[in-house]
Amino acid sequence: MLLAALRSASPGAIALVDGRRTIAYGALPSLIEQEIEWLRQGGAERHALLADNGVPWVLADLALHVGAMLSVPLPGSFTPAQMIHALDDAGVDAVLADDDARAQALLQGWRREGTSPVSGLHRFRRQLGFASRPAAPAGTRKITYTSGSTSSPKGVCLAGPALEAIAASVAGATRELTIERHLCILPLATLLENVAGLYAPLLRGATCVVPPGSVTGMSYGGLDASRLLGTLSREQPDSLILVPELLQVLVLAAERGWQVPASLQFVAVGGAKVARELLARADAVGIPAYEGYGLSECASVVCLNTPASRRAGTVGRPLPHVRVRVDASGQVHVAGNTMLGYLGDAPRASLDEIATGDLGAFDGDGYLQLHGRLGNRFITSFGRNVSPEWVECEISQRLAGRPVLVYGESRPHAVALVGASEQDAPDAAVAAAIVAANAVLPSYAQVRHWARAPGPFTVADGTLTANGRLRRHEIHARLGALLDDLYRAQLAS
């Protein structure tokens, strides 16, 4: 489907641009075929892609996808130990890299084996015996590694048709919009941007703008907001995909006078819960933000709000490629377009149902509301079940989206750690936010005491995942004594 769409697009239309290289639709299929030939000549069975956003990343990814070769995108947020784990876990025997020095430091014992004349990426190889290569389920086209709370990410095995089905659904859901230019802000190694921000626009014949992080200001060590805003103003995109933290940056900038691009028609926001207040502020400054929901185990997007079908406080209706139900315990289940299995586990059919671990409910019109994670839910010493995300969202949206962690397992009440500096959220503002949140929460979910975390929760320090979710186990392990102190302070008072 994807290759056919590339061939049927207007030959003179621009498909890819990154500031260094521009490729028209008429030239793209031939370049993909040449890259496929170069990859096959190398003799590797499994390729990992370690590169920044840009035309080289896209050409290699499209060649691996169209050529039905197994690929493993390596997120830049991974530590070297996590990258080595992914390479060994997936039995990767070739790495395609854009940075020689970085690759050589990481891939000790691998040999450099040429440079692609098409993408310009460097190939590094190692020899693996059959026993060193774990079996992947039949039909696996891509293994994406989750960015959850564990130090050893899990490999999710996905089929090519599953990826293209989502791209087609996303393209169809926004068909009433004239999206001709999509700007990739998130790393292309992120499944959401890869599928919904690259494959979906290409199916529509749109231009994918894929500048590197040095241009957009996107870095796992921190965000350069001025570069991000400058890129948006310069590129004038029709669509974007953001995590809530990035939407917060754009909203604050617009409230302080930054001019939102007049071209912007659709901003999909996902990866973590989006505060309703933040979406309202986005509307007020002219940022057309639409919350969605997806997970790697379902090959990315499951539900999406759109201009034609939107409801605040929900993640939208299910897209047509999936079936979604909520069981009696409130857990969300997805079927119809799911993973082939976790690498190393028994294979499963891609049509089998997935128990997502997310808690939610449908309203009367079929919009899905999410209430938190089943595994994150805690039980107070009074036996009341509480989803911390519910409480955190009520507080966070009153603190301009600043991350807040709520805890209360086997305790009489909930407490909170605020991951924001005094400058970002003064004590008086935090106290007021908690009072206001408690006013709309039942007594068993109210926060009675709070403390400021030693520093902001960030991706760089390992307390947030790449898409902005709290790494709860990591925070609990580091700051358990601080949480205990909040309860001791109550007893002493």
Protein Blocks (a to p, Z undefined) as FASTA:
>chain_A
ZZmmmmmpcfkbcfbdghjaccdfklmmmmmmmmmmmmmmnopabdcddddedfklmmmm
mmmmmnopacddddfkbcfklmmmmmmmnopabdcdfbfklmmmmmgoiacebjafklop
acddddddfklmccddehiabdcddfbfbfbdcdddddfklmmmmmmmmmmmmmmpccfb
dcdfbdfklmklmmmmmmmmmmnopacddddfklnopafkbccfklmmmmmmmnopabdc
ddfklmmmmmmmmmnopacdfklmbdcdehiacdfklmmmmmmnopacddddddfklopa
fbdcdfklccehiabjadfkbccdddfkopacdehiacfbdehiacddfkbccdehpacd
ddfkopacdebjfklpccdfkopacdfklmmmmmmmmngopacdddfehiabdcddddbd
fklmgfklmmmmmmmmmmmpcfklpcfbdcddfbdcdfklopacfkopacfklmmmmmmm
mmmmmmmmmmmZZ
